[in-house]
Amino acid sequence: MLAVLSQPLVFEPIFMERVWGGRRLESLFGKRLPAGVRIGESWEIVDRAEAQSVVHAGPLRGETLHDLWTKRRGEIFGDLPDAPRFPLLIKLLDAQEKLSVQVHPPADAAAELGGEPKTEFWYIAEAAPAAELYVGLAGASSETHFADAIQRGDVHEHVHRIGVKTGDAMFLPSGRVHAIGAGNVIVEIQQNSDTTYRVFDWNRNERELHVEQSLRCIDFNDVRPSLAEPEGESLVRHELFHVEKWKIDRPRDAAARGRFAIICCVSGSVECGGVQLTPGNFALLPAALNSALVQPLERNTELLRVTSGAPR
C-alpha cells in the first residue's frame, strides 16, 4: 500500500569535492561535510544515473528521486511534460577560487556533440567583498577572435565581469560563456544536465579544456548581459523553471496545486508541514498537497520558491 503524502519531502545532500571548493557550506549552512575535503558542490535535488537524491525521513524515507519520478509522478510532480528523469537539478556551490571559464551547449549543439543542453540560474546566497561573476562577452567578438584569445591565454579579458553582492541573481541561457569568481556561495537551479565545456582555466594547466566544443557552443552575440532584474517576487521565468524570492513575515501557502514546488530558505528560518528549514535547506512540496503553509520562525526570513516553467 502506498504511503499517503502529507508533508514536504527533504532529501540527503550529495557532496562533491572540487579543486575550487572550500568549507563554507559547513560554516554557513551547517552541512556535515566530510573531513579534510574541499567541497565545491552539494547536489540537493538530483535524478541522474550517477547521482540520486534519497528521501531523508518520513514514510518515503530511503526512496530515490527517480523512484518517485517513475512510480508516483502525478502525485508528487503533477502534470509535467513526459521525460525520462526529473527535469531539474538543484545545487549549492562554494567557490573559494575562480571556476574555469566555460559554456553549456544549446540543444542543437548538444545533439551534434553528444552532450546535454543546459540552462541555469544563480542566486548569490553569500558574496565576499569585491566578488564577481564572469558572464557573456565584454565586447563584440567572433569565433576567430575568441580562438586567438584562447591561444594567447587572455580569455578573461574578453569576458564581461560583474560585481555582485548577496541577494543578486543571474540567468544563464545555454550558450552563455561564464565563470564564477572567488568568494561566491550560490544556489544553482539548472536543467538536468552535467555537460560542461571548459574553454579557459586561468592558465592553471591542471584540467582538460574543450576548446573546439566550446567555440561551437558560445553565443558570440551575447555581449555584456545584466544581472536578473526582479519583477515583483519573480526573479526569472523560463520554460524550464520559474524562480521567485519571497519575504515571509506571515504564514503563506507555497503549494503549487497540481504541480510540485521546491522551497529553499535563504535567511531566517521557516516551518512547513512539520519540516523546519534553515538557510541552505530545501524541501519539495508534492503536487498532491492542497496546502503547504510556510510559517516564519524568525524576522527577516526569505526563501526561494521554484516551480515548473512549462505551460500547463
Buried (B, 14 or more C-beta within 10 A) or exposed (E): EEEEBEBBBBBBBBBBEBBBBBBBBBEBBEBEBEEEBBBBBBBBBBBBEEEBBBBBBBEBEEBBBBBBBEEBBEBBBBEBEEEEBBBBBBBBBBBBBBBBBBBBBBEEBBEEBEBBBBBBBBBBBBBBEEBBBBBBBBEEBEEEEBBBBBEEEEBBEBBBBBEBEBBBBBBBBBBBBBBBBBBBBBBBBBBBBBBBBBBBBBEEEEEEBBBEBBBBBBBBEBEEBEBBEEEEEBBBEBEBBBBBBBEBEEEBBBBBBEBBBBBBBBBBBBBBBEBBBBBBBBBBBBBBBEEBBBBBBEEEBBBBBBBBBBEE
